[in-house]
Amino acid sequence: MSQKYDITMKNIFSDMADDIVGYFLGLQYKKLDELNIEFAKVERRDSDMIFKCITDKGNVAVHIEFQSENDGKMPYRMLRYSLEIMEKHNFLPYQIVIYIGKDNVKMENSLSYDFGEQNALDYKYRIINVGDIKYTDVLKTNYYDLYSLLPLMDQNRRKEEGEKYLERCVEAIKDIPLDINKKKDIAFKAEILSGIVYKREVIEKVFSEVMRMFRLEESETYKMIIEKGIEKGIEKGIEKGIEKGIQKGIEKGEKEKSIKIAKKLLKEGMDIDRVADITELSKDEVKKLIQH
């Protein structure tokens, strides 16, 4: 994942950490704090989550890696990350890769060699394919942050039901017994992640009603993504998969950035034609800014 992509991923998954550890790992734990590791010797990975935790197995660093595509180099990356964690913090790493891709998992989860008793390696970590998780199993729990992942779950049922399955996911989110602001956030994340496996027109159709009900533009995650899009200058061409799902949010951020620039230029006395040319807004849009 590129760093531009990581910015968005971090915002999407930050609230899911507790539910991921509780549901996927089944660990009895107490999260102490997040470890700030930039993996300087490898590549910076802002979307990874690493938490210092007290568990029934002792103190560990729970490392959660999100992956939307198969990566043949994953075992080497994960081993390097585990070494960084142990070297910098002296914690044993409990590592897990959460695979949210459209295709089946084709990555190895281990590295090993054996040149005798004094020269051997036997390294393993967990890979969990969200597509293997049953929709109904999650609905039986109170891990509500995981509802954002519902559109990616139950791969066989999703392929069989198509658009109908996505409608079920939206209905489940609407029925969550949480306050409206929390549901807005979960629904917006679900809409973004739907872009990995559904076409844009299907997503817009299914989420149109919930958009009206929840006003997803008021979601805190939505606001963060828009702000990051403006601040970091996020461009088109983000990684495949989530690209379709977040393009709508990014385009909104780019448009807001153009409007801000146009207002400044108009205030400085620049003529409408020139402002339109610089900002790529239409002349009618620029004229409306003058009227308001």
VENWO-V464081 format. One record per run of one state. SS is the DSSP state (~ for helix, > for strand, _ for the rest). FROM is the first residue (numbers start at 1). TO is the last residue. Records with the same first field share a line. If there is no record, write none. Layout:
SS->FROM-TO, FROM-TO
This chain:
_->1-2, 26-28, 35-48, 56-57, 68-73, 90-91, 100-109, 115-119, 125-125, 133-134, 140-143, 153-154, 162-162, 175-179, 195-199, 215-215, 219-219, 233-241, 268-271, 280-282, 292-292
~->3-25, 74-89, 130-132, 135-139, 144-152, 155-161, 163-174, 180-194, 200-214, 216-218, 220-232, 242-267, 272-279, 283-291
>->29-34, 49-55, 58-67, 92-99, 110-114, 120-124, 126-129
